[in-house]
Amino acid sequence: MTNSNPHSRSGKIMLLIAWLLIMGGLYWFFSDWNAKQANPNTAQVVDKQRNALTLVRNRAGHYVAEGEINGRRVTFLLDTGATWVALPGRLAAELGLRLGAAVNLQTANGSAIGYQTRLDRVRLGPIEMSDVGALVADGIEDNTVLLGMSFLKHVEFTQRDGVLILRALPDDDRQARRSSRP
């Protein structure tokens, strides 16, 4: 004698759907969590009175933040060891940047060739600068721009306990210090 349940098939389908929903929810949660760990500064803390931006260090110990180059949204990795703002060739092509003289670069990964260029406008939170020196170099991750000292030298920054506060220098100071042009 077989005990046949007419609802057995629909029960199995419902169980499969429940498992798919649980797995999808877990994937969504952990991918969102992972993205926040890589860039915890998606919701930037801005002090408009002081023209300052507060960033939190990511799990790798870097300061990463969203910003803009010539109006295009990019992800910056702040790098005080980089002389220039450095961007990948693909992004430079998308922005229509004109490549200048070739320069030899010494990077953490060895020697490389880069090309000088100028960026019309660079914005990080409330801090915006025009005519910023930059380099275009292959070997940089396609979705990351190194925000080097050609931008950061015009910014006052303070780091304490995994928090970095950036404040734009007054325009007078910025103009007086604008001396390096690639």
C-alpha positions as CSV (number, residue, x, y, z in Angstrom):
1,M,0.0,0.0,0.0
2,T,1.5,3.3,-1.1
3,N,0.7,6.5,0.7
4,S,0.6,9.1,-2.1
5,N,0.4,12.7,-1.0
6,P,-1.1,14.8,-3.8
7,H,0.7,17.9,-2.3
8,S,4.2,16.4,-2.2
9,R,5.3,17.9,-5.5
10,S,4.2,21.4,-4.6
11,G,5.8,21.1,-1.2
12,K,9.1,20.2,-2.8
13,I,8.8,23.2,-5.2
14,M,8.1,25.5,-2.2
15,L,11.1,24.1,-0.4
16,L,13.3,24.8,-3.4
17,I,12.0,28.3,-3.7
18,A,12.6,28.9,0.0
19,W,16.2,27.7,-0.3
20,L,16.8,29.9,-3.4
21,L,15.4,32.9,-1.6
22,I,17.6,32.2,1.4
23,M,20.7,31.7,-0.7
24,G,19.9,34.9,-2.8
25,G,19.5,36.9,0.4
26,L,22.8,35.6,1.8
27,Y,24.6,36.5,-1.4
28,W,23.1,40.0,-1.5
29,F,23.9,40.6,2.2
30,F,27.5,39.4,1.9
31,S,28.2,41.1,-1.4
32,D,26.9,44.4,0.1
33,W,29.0,43.8,3.3
34,N,32.1,43.1,1.2
35,A,31.6,46.2,-0.8
36,K,31.3,48.3,2.4
37,Q,34.5,46.7,3.7
38,A,36.4,47.7,0.6
39,N,35.0,51.2,0.5
40,P,33.3,52.2,3.8
41,N,33.0,55.8,2.6
42,T,30.1,55.5,0.2
43,A,28.1,57.8,2.5
44,Q,30.7,60.6,3.0
45,V,30.7,62.7,6.1
46,V,31.0,66.4,5.0
47,D,31.5,69.4,7.2
48,K,30.4,72.3,4.9
49,Q,31.4,75.0,7.3
50,R,35.0,73.8,7.4
51,N,35.0,72.5,3.8
52,A,36.1,69.2,5.2
53,L,35.6,65.5,4.5
54,T,35.9,62.6,6.9
55,L,36.9,59.2,5.6
56,V,37.2,55.8,7.4
57,R,40.0,53.4,6.6
58,N,39.0,50.2,4.8
59,R,39.8,46.7,6.0
60,A,43.1,46.8,4.0
61,G,44.2,49.9,5.8
62,H,43.5,52.3,2.8
63,Y,41.4,55.3,2.4
64,V,39.0,54.9,-0.5
65,A,36.3,57.3,-1.5
66,E,34.0,58.1,-4.4
67,G,34.7,61.3,-6.3
68,E,34.7,62.8,-9.8
69,I,37.2,63.6,-12.6
70,N,35.9,66.0,-15.2
71,G,32.3,65.2,-14.1
72,R,32.7,61.4,-14.3
73,R,32.3,59.4,-11.1
74,V,35.4,57.4,-10.0
75,T,36.7,55.6,-7.0
76,F,39.8,57.2,-5.5
77,L,42.5,55.4,-3.5
78,L,44.3,58.1,-1.5
79,D,48.0,57.6,-2.0
80,T,50.4,60.1,-0.3
81,G,53.3,58.1,-1.8
82,A,52.2,58.9,-5.4
83,T,53.5,62.2,-6.9
84,W,50.6,62.6,-9.3
85,V,47.0,61.6,-9.6
86,A,47.3,58.3,-11.6
87,L,44.6,56.8,-13.7
88,P,44.3,53.8,-16.0
89,G,44.5,54.2,-19.8
90,R,40.9,53.0,-20.3
91,L,39.5,55.8,-18.1
92,A,41.8,58.4,-19.8
93,A,40.4,57.3,-23.2
94,E,36.8,57.5,-21.9
95,L,37.5,61.0,-20.6
96,G,39.1,62.1,-23.9
97,L,42.4,63.1,-22.1
98,R,45.3,64.2,-24.3
99,L,48.4,62.3,-23.5
100,G,51.6,64.3,-23.1
101,A,55.2,63.3,-22.7
102,A,56.1,59.8,-21.6
103,V,57.7,59.4,-18.2
104,N,59.4,56.5,-16.4
105,L,57.6,55.5,-13.3
106,Q,58.9,53.6,-10.3
107,T,56.0,51.8,-8.7
108,A,55.6,49.1,-6.0
109,N,55.3,46.6,-8.9
110,G,58.5,47.8,-10.6
111,S,59.2,50.2,-13.5
112,A,56.5,51.3,-15.9
113,I,55.8,54.0,-18.5
114,G,53.2,56.7,-17.9
115,Y,52.0,59.7,-19.9
116,Q,51.5,63.2,-18.5
117,T,48.1,64.9,-18.7
118,R,46.0,67.5,-17.1
119,L,42.6,67.1,-15.5
120,D,40.2,69.9,-15.9
121,R,38.4,69.2,-12.6
122,V,38.9,66.8,-9.7
123,R,36.3,66.6,-6.9
124,L,36.5,64.7,-3.6
125,G,33.5,65.5,-1.4
126,P,33.4,69.2,-0.9
127,I,37.0,69.6,-2.1
128,E,37.2,70.6,-5.8
129,M,40.3,71.6,-7.8
130,S,40.9,72.5,-11.4
131,D,43.9,72.0,-13.7
132,V,45.4,69.1,-11.7
133,G,48.5,67.3,-12.9
134,A,48.0,63.6,-13.6
135,L,49.6,60.5,-15.2
136,V,48.0,57.9,-17.3
137,A,49.5,54.5,-16.7
138,D,48.6,50.9,-17.5
139,G,48.6,48.4,-14.7
140,I,46.3,50.4,-12.5
141,E,43.0,48.6,-11.7
142,D,40.4,49.8,-14.2
143,N,38.0,51.0,-11.5
144,T,40.6,52.8,-9.3
145,V,42.3,56.2,-9.5
146,L,45.3,56.9,-7.3
147,L,44.7,60.3,-5.7
148,G,48.3,61.5,-5.4
149,M,50.1,64.6,-4.1
150,S,49.3,66.7,-7.2
151,F,45.8,66.9,-5.6
152,L,46.6,66.2,-1.9
153,K,49.3,68.9,-1.5
154,H,46.5,71.4,-1.7
155,V,44.6,69.7,1.2
156,E,45.3,69.7,4.9
157,F,44.8,66.2,6.3
158,T,44.8,64.7,9.8
159,Q,44.7,61.0,10.6
160,R,43.8,59.5,13.9
161,D,42.5,56.0,14.9
162,G,41.6,54.9,11.4
163,V,39.8,58.2,10.5
164,L,41.2,60.7,8.0
165,I,39.9,64.3,7.9
166,L,40.6,66.3,4.7
167,R,40.2,70.0,4.5
168,A,40.7,72.2,1.5
169,L,43.3,74.9,2.0
170,P,42.1,78.4,1.4
171,D,42.2,79.5,-2.2
172,D,45.1,81.8,-1.6
173,D,47.3,79.0,-0.2
174,R,46.3,76.7,-3.0
175,Q,47.2,79.1,-5.7
176,A,50.6,79.9,-4.1
177,R,51.4,76.2,-3.8
178,R,50.4,75.3,-7.4
179,S,53.8,74.9,-8.8
180,S,54.2,71.4,-10.2
181,R,52.9,70.9,-13.7
182,P,53.6,67.8,-15.7
